[in-house]
Amino acid sequence: MKNAFLKLPFVFSEKLLLEDLEVCTSHTFSPHYNTSNYIGEWKSIALRSLNGDPNQIYAHASGSEKFQNTPLLDACPYFKEIIDSFRCEKESIRLLNLSPNSKIKEHTDHNLGYEDGTFRIHIPIMTNVDVHFYINHEEVSMKEGECWYGNFNLPHKVENNGAEDRIHLIMDCIRNEWSDQLFSTIGYDFEFEKQPVEYDQNTTLRMIEELERMNTQASKEILLSLRSRS
């Protein structure tokens, strides 16, 4: 599917990524809050969060909250350099660690496609050949130091069948003119994004489940629209 995932034209230093990761792994990572979506161990720590706390790992604001850098980010100069190189506003920024023999079940997120004005970037810091990441049922091979966009409105899942942790730096960014120019260079189809997205029945039902768990006014409004089509 067009625009499902795209590799960005950046390659970051594996050595410097690991140096900052070492700073972060001296702190406690919190188990991911969506316990129904994974098997094994999936945990996170925040570099930017709703209240500036590294252990506040929620990725979405429910209203007037503003995201803030956490003190941990100040101790990670290379992560900060990478983040600042994206010339757009950022919301949640986290490290997510999927432990060996763990799986993130197939699911869909909400408002995480470029067409929504918010986009998620993945930068692998640690991975292995036995990690399998699928977006819209297609495997995406992400290597250390690479930079990827994925449309996480689409079904996606991850399996870490290896013996090492799989750790990504994940940024939620706000679309702007700079990002539009960037995405145009990597083949993003701006005409395709204008077409209405048609979800199959299973995907629609999974989206409804996710939105029900969010239980916000915005999610309730979207639920009404989805249910009218299901």
VEXPA-582548 format. One record per residue (C-alpha): x, y, z. Coordinates in steps of 0.25 Angstrom, whole numbers, plus 2048, in hexadecimal, padded with zeros to 3 digits. Each point is the difference from the previous one (the first is absolute). Example, Ala and Ser with C-alpha at 12.3 -4.5 7.8 and 13.67 -1.06 7.14 Angstrom:
// residues 2
8317EE81F;80680E7FE;
END
This chain:
// residues 230
800800800;80580E7FC;80580880C;7FF7F580A;80F801804;80C8087FA;80F801803;80580E803;80D8047FA;80880180E;80A7F6806;80480280E;80C7FC808;7FE7F2806;80B80380A;7FA80D805;7F27FA800;8057F580A;80880A808;7F3808803;7F87F3802;80A7FC80B;7FC80C807;7F27FD7FF;8017F1804;80580480D;7F2805803;7F47F8802;7F77FD7F4;7F17FF802;7F87F57FB;7F88047F4;7F2804805;7F87F97F5;8027F2806;7F67F97F7;8088037F3;80D7F8803;8057F3805;80D800808;80780D804;7FE80D7FA;80580C807;80380F7FE;80680D806;7FD80E7FB;80980B7FB;7F48097FE;7F37FE807;7F3806805;80680580D;80F7FF7FE;8017F3808;8087F57F9;7F77F5805;7F38077FB;8007F87F3;7F28047FA;8018047F2;7F48077FE;7FA80D807;7F1800803;7FE80F800;80880C804;80D7F9805;80D8047FA;80C7F77FE;80D804807;80E7FB7FF;8047F780B;80D801808;8057F47FA;8018067F2;80A80B806;8097F4803;7FF7FB7F2;80780A7F6;7FF7F77F4;7F27FD801;7FD80F802;8098037F4;7F77F67F8;7F3805805;80480F7FD;8047FC7F2;7F17FE7FD;7FB80E7FE;7F27FE805;7F87FF80D;8017F3808;7F77FA809;8037F3807;80F7FB7FF;8037F2806;8097F5800;7F97F37FE;8067F2804;7FA7F37FB;8077F5807;8057F37FA;7F47F67FE;7F680B801;7F58047F6;7F880C7FD;7F37FB7FB;7FA8067F3;7F880C803;7FD80E7FB;80280E806;7F980C7FD;80480D7FA;80E7FB7FD;8008017F1;80780C7F9;7F28047FA;7FC80380F;80A80A802;8087F880A;80A7F67FC;8097F6807;80F7FE7FE;8077F3803;80F800802;8067F2804;80B80080A;8017F1803;7F97F57F8;8047F37FA;7FD7F77F4;7F57F9808;7F780C801;7F48017F7;7F980D7FE;7F38007F8;7F880C7FB;7F47FD7F8;8047F1800;80D8047F9;80D7FD807;80980D802;80F7FD802;80580C809;80F800803;80880780B;80280F7FD;7F58007F5;7F4809801;7F27FC7FC;7F28057FF;7F47F7802;7F18027FE;7FC7FA80D;7F18027FD;8027F37F8;8017F2807;80E7FE805;8077F6809;80E7FD805;8077F3804;80E7FF807;8047F17FE;80E803803;80980080C;80280F802;7F780C803;7FA8087F5;80180F803;7FB80B7F8;80080F802;7F28047FC;7FB80E7FD;7F28067FE;80180C7F7;7F780B7FB;7FF8017F1;80480E7FA;8068067F3;80E7FA804;7FB7F2801;7F88017F4;80C8047F8;8087F4807;7F57F67FC;7FF8057F2;80F7FC7FE;7FD7F1805;7F47FD7F7;7F4803809;7F48017F7;7F880D804;7F57FD7F6;7FE7F2806;7FE80580E;7F48087FB;7F97F37FD;7F67FB80A;8067F4808;7F87F4800;8037F680B;7FC7F1800;7F67FB80A;80B7FB80A;80880C7FF;7F3809803;7FD7F780C;80E801806;80080F7FE;7F2801808;8067F880B;80C80A801;7F880C800;7F67FA80A;80C7FE80A;80580F7FD;7F2805805;80280F7FC;7F68097F9;8088007F3;8017F1800;7F17FF803;7FD8097F4;8097F77F7;7F97F3806;7F38057FA;8058027F3;8077F2800;7F47F9805;7F78067F5;80A7F97F6;8017F3807;
END
